[in-house]
Amino acid sequence: MRLAEPTSKFIKLRCTKCKNEQIIFGKPTTKIQCLVCEKILAEPTGGKGRVKARILEVLE
């Protein structure tokens, strides 16, 4: 029996304001802020998050 693959992933983002790189969960349940300048990077939508930063990489 094979287990199902997870549908959620981690995402590496770059803040558009201060260029800080940060890894977040792809389905956030709260607003995610940049750890340096506190700009909102992602918001929850009930499923996949609405990303407001540059996506650098989707991590497996």
C-alpha positions in Angstrom: 0.0 0.0 0.0 1.4 3.4 -1.1 0.9 6.5 1.0 -0.5 9.6 -0.6 1.9 12.4 -1.4 1.4 15.5 0.7 -0.3 18.3 -1.2 1.3 21.2 0.8 4.9 22.3 0.3 7.3 24.8 1.8 8.1 27.9 -0.3 11.3 30.0 -0.3 10.4 33.7 -0.7 12.3 37.0 -1.1 10.8 40.1 0.5 10.3 42.8 -2.1 11.1 45.6 0.4 14.3 44.5 2.1 15.3 41.4 0.0 15.4 39.1 3.0 14.9 35.4 2.1 12.5 33.4 4.2 10.9 29.9 4.1 7.2 29.6 4.8 4.5 26.9 4.7 2.5 27.0 1.4 -0.8 26.9 3.2 -0.5 29.5 6.0 -3.2 29.9 8.7 -2.1 33.4 9.7 -0.5 36.4 8.0 3.2 35.8 7.5 5.5 38.9 8.0 9.1 39.4 7.0 11.3 38.8 10.0 13.4 41.9 9.1 11.1 44.7 7.9 7.7 43.2 9.0 6.1 43.5 5.5 3.3 41.0 4.9 4.7 38.2 2.7 1.7 35.9 2.6 -2.0 35.8 3.8 -4.3 32.8 4.4 -7.1 32.2 1.9 -8.5 28.9 3.3 -6.2 26.9 1.1 -3.1 27.9 -0.6 -1.8 31.2 0.7 -1.9 34.5 -1.2 1.8 35.3 -1.7 2.9 39.0 -1.8 6.6 38.4 -2.3 8.9 36.9 -4.9 8.8 33.1 -5.0 12.4 31.8 -5.3 11.9 28.1 -4.9 9.2 25.5 -4.0 10.8 23.0 -1.6 9.9 19.3 -1.8 
